[in-house]
């Protein structure tokens, strides 16, 4: 029977980040399983007790020790003013592996061109405190009200909005213009101070961080292995842009060797023809689950 004292309570985000988070957990070795409406999915690890919650409130539950750890955005940690331990940054978002931005946006025809032009204006956003803090640092006094969603549509009756964007395409499609970036945000693995001071929980969290970072790093890499005539080995090695020196192993036929390496996905289509011309044969490309340096 599992000792309940040896359980780490972790919060996983609901909403737009859910699928990307669950995929990352899967690659890290923690398959998140349960119905689409399940608030308490299994992870394949009896020491990990997962709860699915909105990222907007996650940091408060961690700060209050309701959860030991969680995956949530830097934006919501700052919005809540939560005092938590930021264990690591996991730079992925809904569409890409890049951070998102909270930006001030206005209609294309708006006379507002700078942050200073917002003096005395009305702004709608979901990150009220983040926006107020940003404006205060610049000495701008504006009214900031909470938006309950559909923020882009409100530009017709407020002076500006502060909205989250990944690529900017949604803002452009709604004929909105970005004035300034308020905050660059990304997903963070956070822990409560109490859990971080517990030796077993801290080790568990650090192990989880290592595996998640490894899974994220592997997302942009692939493995490549091939058979190479010994006479062509140096020519093949000169082509390979490996993270470290490739692994070279002798084959039963002494005139051949096996070469294996890891490289960026973006270089594969260019490099495979070059490897073939350099003498490599039996070239195999395979995906990676984790890449831990």
N, C-alpha and C positions, 0 to 999 in steps of 0.2 A: 504494500500500500504506500502511495506517495505521501511523504511528510509535507503537510500543508505549510509548515514554516519554511520549507525550501521551495517556495513558489514566488516567481517574479510576476507582479501584476503590470501588464503593459497595455497602453492605449494605442489603438490603430485608427487612422483617420477615416471618417465616413465622407462620402461625397466625391468631388472631382479627383481627389488624390487616391481614392481607395484602390482602384485596379492597379495603378502603378506601384503602390505600396505592397499589395498582395503579391504581385509578380516579383518584386524585389525580395520579399520574405521567402518566396518559393525558391528563388535562385540561391538564397543564403542558407537554405536547408530547413526552412520552417514553413511548410505548406499550410496556408490558411484555408481551412475547409469548414463549410457550413452553408446553410441556405443564404440566398441573397438578402434576406431580412434578419439573419442571425446577428444578435448583438454580442454573442460570446462564442466566436468560432474557435475551433481547435487549431493547433499549430504543429502537431506531431511531436511536441516536446512537453512531457508531463510537468516540467518545471516552469513552464511559461503559460500564464493565464491571460488571455487576450480579451479586451473589451473594445468594441467599435463605437466611437463617439465623434461628434463634430469637432474638427480641429480648432474651431474658435474657442472652445471651452476646455480643451485638453490640459493646457498649462496650469490652470487653476486647480484641477484635480491632482496634478502631480505636486504642486506646491503644498496642497493640503494633505498629502500622503494617502489620498484615496487610491492613487496609482503610484507604482514605484518608478515607472518610466513611460515614455510615450514618444510617438512620432508626430510632430506638428510643425507648423511654420514659424519662422522667426517673427513674422508679422504679428501672429496671435500672441506670442510670448510678450512682445513689446506692447501690444494693445492692452493686454491684461496686467502688465507691469509685474509679471510673476517672477519670484525669486526661486529659480531652479538651476540645476547644473546642466549646462549645455555640453553633452558628451562628444558629439561630432556633427558635422554638417554633411548632409546627404543631398547633393545638388541634382535633384530631379523634380520635375513638375508634371502637369497634366499631359502636355504634348511633347516635351523635349527633356533632355538631361541638363537643362540650363535653369538658372534662377529666374524667378518672375519679378516684375516691378509693379509697385503701386505708383501710379502717375496722376498728376493733375491734368485733366482734359477739359477742353471747351469746344463749342461748335466752331467749325472752320471759319465762320464769318465773325466770330467774337472779337471785340477790340482788346481782350486780355492777351497780353504777350509775355508777361513776366509774373513771377510770384508776387511782386510788389503791387501789381495791378489788382490783386485780390483784396486789397484793403477795403473793409466794410462790405464785402460781398458775401453771398450765401453759397456754401459748398455742401454737397451731399456725398456720403461715403459710408462704408461699413467699418472703416478703421478711424473712428472719431478721435481717439486719444492720440494715435500716431500722427494724424493730420494736425491736430492742435499743437502737439509738441514741435512738429516741423515748422509750422508757421510762427510759433513763438520764438524759435531760434533765429528767425529772420526778421523779427519785429513786426510781423504782419498781424493785424487784428481783423479776423473774419469770423462769421458765424458758421459753425460746422454742425450739421445735423445728421442723425443716423439714417441710413438708407436700408430698407428691408428687402433689398434685391431690386433687379431691373434698373440698376443705377444709371446705365447709359441712356435710358429713356427719359431720365429726369433733367437732362441738359436743356430741355425746352422751357423749364420753369425754375431752374436754379442757375446761378452764374457759372458754376464749375462743378466737376465731380472729381473724386479721387477713386480710381478704379484699378483693379488688378489686371495686368496684361502679360502675356507671354511673348507673343509675336507682334502685337499691335494691330493685327488684321481686323479684329472685331471693332476696334475704335475707328479705324479707317472706313469700314463698311457702314458705320453709323455717322459718317462725316464729322468725326471728332478729331481734334488736333491736340497733341501732347504739348503741354507747356513746360513741365518739369517732372523729374523723378523724385518721389517722396522717400521711397524705401526700396532697396533691392532685397528680396527675401528668398529663402530656400528652406527645404525641410530640415529639421534638426531632430536628433535623438536626444531627449532630455531625461533627467532623473531627478527625483526628489532628493533633498539634502540628507534626509534620514536614510533612504536606500543607499545613497552614495557612501555613507559612513558605515554601512553594514558590509563586512568583508565578503560574505557569500554573494550578496546582491550586486555589489560593485563588480566582482569578478564576472558574474553572469552578464551584466550590462556591457562590460568591456569586451567580453567574448562576442556578444551580439553585435556590437559596433564594428568589430573587426570583420565579421562575416558579412554584414551589410555593406560595408565599404568595399570589401573584396568583390561582392556580387555587382556593385555599381561600377567598379573599375573594369570588370570583365565585360560589361555591356558594350563597350566600344572596342573590344579586342576579339581576336580569333586565334586559334591554334593552327599551325601549319606543319605538316610533316611530309617527308619525301625520301626517296632513295636516290643516292647520288654516287656516280663512279668516283672512286678515290682520286682519279686524275682530274676531275672537275670540281673537287671539293672547294678549293680556294676561290674559284670563280663564282660558285654558288654563294659562299659565305660573304663575298663582297656585295652581293645583291641584297642580302637580308638586313633590314633595319631593326634588329632585335632589341628588346628591352635590356637584355644582357646577352652574353655570348650564347649562340645556339647550342643545343645539346647534340653532340655528334657521337654516334655509336657504331661500332663495327658490325657488319653482317656476316653470316656464315660464309658467304663468298667474299674472300679477302679483298677483291677488287672493288667492292661496294661498301658504302656506309649509309646509315640512316641519320637524317638531320631533322630536328624538331625545334620549333621556336614559337613565339607569341608576337603578334604585330597588330597594328591598328586596322580595323575593318576598312577604313578609307583607302588603304594602300593595296588591298588584296587584288583588285582587278588590274592594277598596273603591274604588280610584282610577279604574279603567277606566270604570265608569258615570258618575263625576263628570266625567271628561274628555269623554265623549260628550255629556253635558248642557251642557258649556261650549262645545261646537261642534266638537270634534275628530272626524275621520272617518278611515277606513282604518287603524284602530289595530292595530298588530302587536306582539305580545310574543315575544321570542326569548331563548334561554338564552345564558349567557356561559361561556367557557372560562377566561378570566383577567380579573382586574380589578386593574391596577397603578396606584397613585396616583402 
